[in-house]
Amino acid sequence: MARVYDNRPRISAGMALAILIATGGPAFAQIDLSGMWASRNYGDALQNQPGPEPIPVDYVGIPFNKNGLTRALSYSYSQFSMPDRTCAFYSPAYLVIGPFGMRIWNETEPLNGSTIAWHIGGWEDLAPMTIWMDGRPHPSKYALHDMSGFSTGAWDGDVLTAYTTHMKSGIVRRNGAPHSDQATMTTRFFRHGDILTVTARIDDPVYLTQPLYLTRTFEVSVVAPARTVGQPCTQVNEGVPEGAVPHYLPGKNPFLEELTKTYGIPADAALGGAETMLPEYRKKIKDGYKLPERCPRACGGPGGFPLRPN
């Protein structure tokens, strides 16, 4: 029988791996983040939900400096009703403090299939976010800031780490606690089966003395959210005249003592600061804390429940 020779070039396993790395192909540790993710509002959900919560002056756990606290205390919820803000977006930090789910998908390079970018769809009040994976640099510090910011990403094992700059000023808590337009955000996406944990580190040289960490948990969903952009918004009259900016002057915020009156937490704690981030701070305020007889607000049922033992 005649011997048949195969003269086609052969590629070794090592060469194949080298080509995979050189062409930007997916590393073995990378995982698929694409899909629809429903927010599971555990932990600090009441703090970041709309409605009767959160208490306006509750900055416990936020490492404000003097500038940040002054800016926070000047904030009025009525700013949402300004004609030029009724359809405004939040900054990308809202991804981990907002109540909504999200849709994630990747954009691929057509020739080798590598991921150029990950996209996170927008909500009614959050602009879509793009995380560039192709090694492009961040723009100049003088470049335009917008509500999406500018994000680049890289894989650290099976964790996607994104770095966001060029954000407009926004909030780090739904009661108006601010971050400045000089803030940056480092976001990590951890997937464990059907659960996606997103953590964000906010560094702000203008308003914060230390990094602030925020966390949100999502779960795979087949029903929501399906949108990749926010819904259309119609500007309406909500009672704030054009040209007016609702605010509180220094020392005039009417909610300064609300956290103390509601839950007995000392006023100094309500104003935040780096010290309030630590569990040991509870020892410092122990003598000034007065436990209410019953849970007075956000108690999970009508009338609350007793907090003190009978």
N, C-alpha and C positions, 0 to 999 in steps of 0.2 A: 504494500500500500504506500502510495506517495505521501511524504511528510509535508504537512502544510505549515508554513511559517507565518506568524503574525508580526508584521513589521511596524505596527502602530506604536507610537511613543507611549511609554508607561510612566506613571507618576507614582512615586513612593508616598507612603503615609506622611513622612516628614515634609516632603515637598508640598503635599496637599494642604497640610496645616500652615505652612509658610504662605501659600497663596491665599488661604482663607484670611489670615491676619492682614496681609498686605492689601487685600481688596476690601477690607472693612467688613467682612462677613461676621455673622453673629458668633460671639464667644459661647462656649458651652454653658457658662454660668448665667447667661442672660435668660430672662423669663418674659413671657408674654403678658403685658399689662392691658391689652386691648379688651374692650367690652363695655358694658353698661354697669355702673356701680351705684348702688343705693346707699345713702348715708345712714349710718347707725348712730343716732344721736345719744350716746351714753355720756357718762362723766359730767362734763361741764355744759351739757346741752341746754339746761335752763338758763345758763349764763349767756348763751349765744342765740337763743330763740326769740322770735318776735312775740309780741303780746305784752303781758304785764311784766315780763322779765326782759332784760336784766335791770337791776337798780341802776339809775344813771351814774351815781358816784360810788362805784365799786371797782377799785383798781387794785384789789388785793392780788399779789403775785405778779404785778407788772413793775419792772425795775425803772420807773420813771426818774429822770432828773428833774430839776426845777423847771426847765423849759417844757418838758413833756407834761408835767402836772398842771402847769399854768394853761397850756393849750387844751388839755382835757377838761378842766373846770370851766372853760369858756364855751364848751360845746352845748348846743341846744338841739333836741330832737327835731325841732321845727325846721332845721336846715334841710331836712328831707323834702319839705314842702315848697322850697324855693323853686320858682318856675324853671330856672336853668339847671336844677339838680334833680328834678323828678324822674328824669330818664338817664341819670348818670350811673356809670358803673363803679363798683368798688375796685380796689387794687387786688393783685393776685393773692394777697394774704387772706382774702375772703374764702379762698378754696378750703381752708381748714377751720374757718369759724362760721361759715354759712350753713344753713340747714339742708341744702339740696344735695342730690347725687350728682354724678358726672359721667360723661362718656369719653373714653380714651381710644384713640386709634393711632396707628403709625403710618408714616409716609415713607415709601421705599424708593431706592435708586433702581431705575428700570433695567439696568444691565446685570448687576450682581446681586440685587435683592437686599442689600444692606439698608438699615433704617437711617434715613436722613433726619427725621424728626418725629417726636411724639406730639400729638395734638390732644388738648383737653377742651371739650366743647364748652360753650358759654351758657350762662343762665340768664334769667331776666335782668339780673343786676351784676353779672360778672362777665367780662369780655373773654372770648376764647383765648387760650394760652398755647404757645408753641414752644417746645423744648428742642432746640437744635442739637443734633448728635453728630454733625459732620465736621466738628473741629473749628468752626468759624469763630473769630474773636468777638468780644463784646465791643460795642461802639465806644466812641470817645465819651468822656464824662460830660461833654457839652452837647451831646446828641439829644434829640427830642425824647422826653419821657412821655409814656402813654399808659393807659389803664391795663394793658397786657404786660407791660414790662418787656425785658429782653432776657431770654433764658437759654442756657446751654446745659447739656447733660452728659453724663458719663456713667458707665456701670462700675460699681464697686462690688465684685462678686455677683450676687443675684439681687442687689439693691440698686435702683436707679437714683442717682443723685443729681439734682438740678440746681443751678445757681442763677438767680434772677436779679437783675439790676434795672435801672431806668424806669422805676415805677413812679407814678404820681403819688402824692400823699394819700393815705388811706387810714384804715382802722385795724386794730388788733383785737378789739372786743366790740360787740354790737352796741355798747352804750356810748360809742364815740371815742373811746381811748385811741389816740392817734399813733401813726408812724409818719415820718417825714418823707419827702421825695428823695432824700439821701439814703434811705434805708435799703438794705439788700436782704434777700431771702434765700436760704439754702434748704431745699426740700428733698426729702427722701421717701421713696415709694417702696414699701416692703409688702410683697405678696406671699401669703401662706394659704394655698388652696383657693377657697372662695372668699377669703378675707384680704382686704388691702388696707394697710395702715399707712397713713401719710403724716409725716412729721415736718414741721417747718421751723427753722431757726431764723428769727428776725434780728438783724444787727442794725442799729440806728444811732449814728454818732450825734444826732441832734436831740433826740428825746429820751434815749435809754442809756443807762449806765452799764448794763450787761446785756448779753443776748437773751431774747425771750423765746421760749419753746412752746409751740402749739401742736396739737395732735388731733387727728380725725380718723375714724374707722369707717370703712365702706365694705359692702358685701355684694357679690355678684347678683345681678338682677336681669331678668329677661323682659321686664315690662317698663322700666323707667330708669333714667331719662333717655328718650330717643333723640332729642334735639342735639344739634351740634353748634347752634348759635342761640342767643337769647331770643325770647319772643318780642314782637314789635311793642314799642312803648308809645303811649299817647300823652302828651303834655296837657295837664288840666289845671284848673285853679284850685289850690288846696288851702287858700286863705292867707298866704303870705304874699304881700304886694311885691311887684317886680322892683328890684333894686335894693330891697331890704335883706340884711343878713342877720337872722336870729342868733343871739349869743348872750352870754352872761359876763358882766364886768367882774374884775377881780374882787373876791369876797362876797359876790352877790348870787352865787349858785344856790338855788333854793333846796337842793337835794343833798347838801353837805352832810346832814345828820340822818338821812333816811336809812342807811344800812345799820346805824347804831340803834335807831328807834325800832327798826323791824326785827333785827336778829341779836341785838345787844353787843355787836362787835365794836370795839373801840374805834373812835374816829380816825386816829392815827393809822390804823391798819387799813381803813377804807381808802386812804390816799396813796396806797401802794409804796413802791420803793423796793430796792433789791433785797432788803432784809425780809420783806413779807413773802419772798419766794421759798424760804426755807422752813422745814417743819419745826425747827427749834424756836421759831418766832412765837409759836403758841405758848411757850413757857413765859415769854416776856409779857404777853398781854393777858395771862391767866387771871391775874387779880383784878383786871379792869373789864373782864367779860362777864356779862350777866345773861345766863341762859333763860330764854323765854319759857313761860309755863307750857305753851303749846306752839307748834309750828305755825307761824302767822301768815305765811305766803309761799306759794309754789310747793304745796305739801303733798301733792298727789291725790287729793280727794277733798270733798267739801268739808269745811270746818277744821281742817288740819288734824293733827294728832298730838298727844302729849309728848313733851320732850323730857320732862322730869319724871323720875319714878314715883309711883304712888306710895 
